[in-house]
Amino acid sequence: MTGSAAPGKRRAVPSAPPVHHRDRMGRGAVWPAVVLALTAGLAGCAQDEPGAERWYDEGQVVRGEALYQQYCAQCHGVAGDGAENWRQRDASGRTGPPPLNGTGHTWHHGKDELRHFIRHGLGPGMPPWRAVLSDDEVTAVIAYLQHWWPEEIYQAWQRYDARFREAGVDLGEEPVPQAHPQPPSSETPGGSPP
């Protein structure tokens, strides 16, 4: 998405100024009707684009921001940019906290996976938050981190999330040792490694 619209929000299609004169053909009322029809058609096209609407609302983003800053920012960064060398493994094979702002691999995980990682933790590096955050609060945190994602990343995530849900994966109630046993090998929609 381009322009100054907030991520996840469509910019309004500007309407034509009122016409107070007749055109050369004497059809003063026709031009505004044509512009109105075209404007309505363009607005309808935006709704039909895949990914034009995001699953969350502005209230969830606002609530998620406060929760993210309180519980997540100390590891994942205030702007969701993660640890400086998050892809490098330490001696025990662990990586640092990944970016959550769409520049890392977070979009490779369905919403249920993200929810599971937050609630139950992830290996020895990420603590479980289920005793601290309600389900609604976890959902708000996910909304907040996804509000950073560019449209291209968000649409790729939607496709991944749909495949994950279709597969009917049950993560259970136990933490998973790590999200990826090895660094992810797929590429981001832009062509660079995640």
Backbone torsions as a table, in degrees:
resi	resn	phi	psi	omega
1	MET	NA	140.2	-177.9
2	THR	-114.7	170.2	176.7
3	GLY	92.2	-164.7	-173.6
4	SER	-99.7	7.7	179.7
5	ALA	-68.1	144.6	178.0
6	ALA	-65.4	148.5	178.0
7	PRO	-54.9	137.6	178.7
8	GLY	84.4	-2.6	-179.3
9	LYS	-117.7	134.9	176.1
10	ARG	-83.0	142.2	173.5
11	ARG	-77.7	144.3	178.3
12	ALA	-68.4	141.6	175.9
13	VAL	-80.3	121.8	-177.1
14	PRO	-64.7	143.2	178.1
15	SER	-93.7	158.3	-179.6
16	ALA	-74.8	147.5	176.6
17	PRO	-66.1	154.8	-179.6
18	PRO	-62.9	144.3	178.9
19	VAL	-99.2	121.6	-176.9
20	HIS	-109.8	10.7	179.5
21	HIS	-135.2	164.9	177.0
22	ARG	-90.3	141.9	176.0
23	ASP	-77.9	179.3	-175.6
24	ARG	-59.3	-26.9	-177.2
25	MET	-90.3	0.2	178.3
26	GLY	79.3	20.8	-177.1
27	ARG	-111.6	58.4	-177.7
28	GLY	-56.2	-34.2	-177.2
29	ALA	-84.6	-15.6	-176.5
30	VAL	-75.1	-45.6	-175.9
31	TRP	-56.7	-50.1	178.3
32	PRO	-60.0	-35.5	179.4
33	ALA	-66.3	-39.5	178.3
34	VAL	-65.6	-45.9	179.5
35	VAL	-61.5	-43.6	179.4
36	LEU	-61.7	-43.7	179.7
37	ALA	-63.7	-43.2	178.5
38	LEU	-64.9	-41.6	179.2
39	THR	-62.0	-44.8	179.0
40	ALA	-64.0	-39.1	177.9
41	GLY	-63.6	-43.2	178.6
42	LEU	-65.3	-40.1	178.2
43	ALA	-63.3	-38.0	177.1
44	GLY	-65.1	-35.9	178.4
45	CYS	-63.7	-40.3	-179.5
46	ALA	-61.9	-34.6	179.8
47	GLN	-72.0	-26.5	-177.8
48	ASP	-85.8	-12.8	179.7
49	GLU	-66.7	139.2	175.3
50	PRO	-62.3	134.1	177.3
51	GLY	80.8	3.0	-179.2
52	ALA	-62.6	-31.1	178.3
53	GLU	-111.4	137.7	175.3
54	ARG	-99.5	158.3	-172.8
55	TRP	-73.6	-17.1	-173.8
56	TYR	-106.4	165.9	177.3
57	ASP	-114.8	171.8	-176.4
58	GLU	-61.3	-35.5	178.4
59	GLY	-61.8	-40.1	177.3
60	GLN	-65.5	-38.7	179.3
61	VAL	-63.8	-45.3	-179.7
62	VAL	-62.4	-47.4	178.7
63	ARG	-63.5	-42.5	-180.0
64	GLY	-63.8	-34.0	179.7
65	GLU	-61.3	-46.9	179.9
66	ALA	-61.7	-43.2	179.8
67	LEU	-67.1	-43.2	179.0
68	TYR	-59.9	-47.9	-178.7
69	GLN	-63.1	-34.7	-178.7
70	GLN	-75.8	-40.5	-170.6
71	TYR	-112.3	-23.6	-170.3
72	CYS	-111.4	-30.9	-171.4
73	ALA	-62.0	-31.2	-177.6
74	GLN	-62.4	-25.9	177.6
75	CYS	-104.4	-44.8	-173.7
76	HIS	-91.6	-3.2	177.9
77	GLY	91.6	147.5	-178.9
78	VAL	-58.7	-38.2	-179.9
79	ALA	-100.4	15.5	177.1
80	GLY	72.4	23.0	-175.0
81	ASP	-89.4	-0.7	173.7
82	GLY	70.3	-175.3	178.1
83	ALA	-69.8	151.8	-176.7
84	GLU	-55.9	-47.8	-179.3
85	ASN	-113.4	52.0	-172.3
86	TRP	-61.8	-22.2	-179.7
87	ARG	-83.5	-18.6	-177.9
88	GLN	-80.2	133.1	179.2
89	ARG	-88.2	142.8	175.8
90	ASP	-84.8	-172.3	-176.9
91	ALA	-60.6	-29.2	179.1
92	SER	-89.1	1.9	178.0
93	GLY	89.9	2.9	-179.3
94	ARG	-87.2	149.2	172.7
95	THR	-103.3	164.7	176.8
96	GLY	-77.5	175.5	178.4
97	PRO	-59.4	126.4	-178.5
98	PRO	-77.1	160.8	172.2
99	PRO	-66.6	147.0	178.8
100	LEU	-114.1	3.4	-172.3
101	ASN	-91.7	13.4	178.6
102	GLY	98.6	-4.8	179.9
103	THR	-95.1	-8.6	179.0
104	GLY	-107.2	-144.0	-176.5
105	HIS	-111.1	12.3	-177.5
106	THR	-57.5	-32.8	-179.4
107	TRP	-68.8	-7.7	176.1
108	HIS	-79.7	2.4	-177.6
109	HIS	-120.1	131.6	176.7
110	GLY	-65.1	165.4	-178.2
111	LYS	-59.8	-39.3	178.6
112	ASP	-65.8	-35.7	175.7
113	GLU	-65.0	-47.3	179.9
114	LEU	-59.2	-43.8	178.6
115	ARG	-60.4	-43.3	180.0
116	HIS	-63.4	-45.1	179.9
117	PHE	-60.0	-41.4	-179.2
118	ILE	-69.4	-46.1	-177.0
119	ARG	-68.3	-41.3	-170.9
120	HIS	-108.8	-3.7	-178.6
121	GLY	84.0	176.3	-177.7
122	LEU	-145.8	102.8	-179.3
123	GLY	59.6	-161.1	-178.7
124	PRO	-78.5	-11.2	-174.4
125	GLY	-88.1	-29.4	-177.1
126	MET	-115.7	122.1	-178.5
127	PRO	-75.4	157.2	174.1
128	PRO	-76.8	144.4	-179.3
129	TRP	-115.8	9.6	-175.8
130	ARG	-62.7	-28.8	179.0
131	ALA	-81.1	-10.8	-175.7
132	VAL	-109.0	-43.6	-174.6
133	LEU	-107.6	134.3	174.0
134	SER	-73.5	169.1	176.7
135	ASP	-59.0	-41.6	178.9
136	ASP	-64.0	-36.5	178.8
137	GLU	-69.7	-39.3	175.8
138	VAL	-60.9	-44.1	178.2
139	THR	-61.0	-40.0	178.7
140	ALA	-65.3	-38.6	177.6
141	VAL	-62.9	-42.4	178.3
142	ILE	-63.8	-41.1	177.0
143	ALA	-58.8	-44.2	-178.6
144	TYR	-63.5	-46.8	-178.4
145	LEU	-67.4	-34.2	179.3
146	GLN	-73.1	-20.6	179.4
147	HIS	-65.1	-21.8	177.0
148	TRP	-75.5	-24.3	-169.5
149	TRP	-68.4	131.0	173.7
150	PRO	-63.0	158.3	-176.5
151	GLU	-55.0	-41.8	-178.7
152	GLU	-60.7	-43.5	178.6
153	ILE	-68.2	-43.0	-179.0
154	TYR	-62.0	-41.8	179.0
155	GLN	-65.7	-39.3	176.6
156	ALA	-62.3	-41.2	178.0
157	TRP	-63.6	-40.8	179.1
158	GLN	-58.2	-42.4	178.5
159	ARG	-64.5	-43.9	179.1
160	TYR	-62.5	-47.1	-178.7
161	ASP	-60.2	-40.0	178.6
162	ALA	-63.1	-43.3	178.3
163	ARG	-64.0	-40.6	179.1
164	PHE	-61.3	-46.3	179.9
165	ARG	-66.4	-40.3	179.1
166	GLU	-62.4	-33.9	-180.0
167	ALA	-71.6	-16.9	177.9
168	GLY	65.5	36.1	-178.9
169	VAL	-66.2	129.8	176.3
170	ASP	-109.0	114.0	-178.1
171	LEU	-84.3	-9.7	179.2
172	GLY	70.9	-161.7	-177.0
173	GLU	-115.5	15.3	180.0
174	GLU	-108.3	151.1	175.8
175	PRO	-65.4	151.9	173.4
176	VAL	-96.9	146.7	-175.5
177	PRO	-62.8	-39.4	176.8
178	GLN	-164.7	156.3	-176.3
179	ALA	-70.1	-40.1	-178.7
180	HIS	-134.6	118.6	176.9
181	PRO	-59.3	-33.0	175.1
182	GLN	-127.2	159.9	177.4
183	PRO	-54.9	142.2	-179.2
184	PRO	-58.5	139.6	-177.1
185	SER	-101.2	-12.8	179.7
186	SER	-73.2	165.3	-179.4
187	GLU	-107.1	156.0	176.0
188	THR	-72.1	163.0	179.3
189	PRO	-56.2	-28.6	-179.7
190	GLY	-79.0	-6.6	175.8
191	GLY	100.1	-7.0	178.9
192	SER	-97.4	153.9	-179.9
193	PRO	-59.9	149.5	-178.4
194	PRO	-65.4	NA	NA
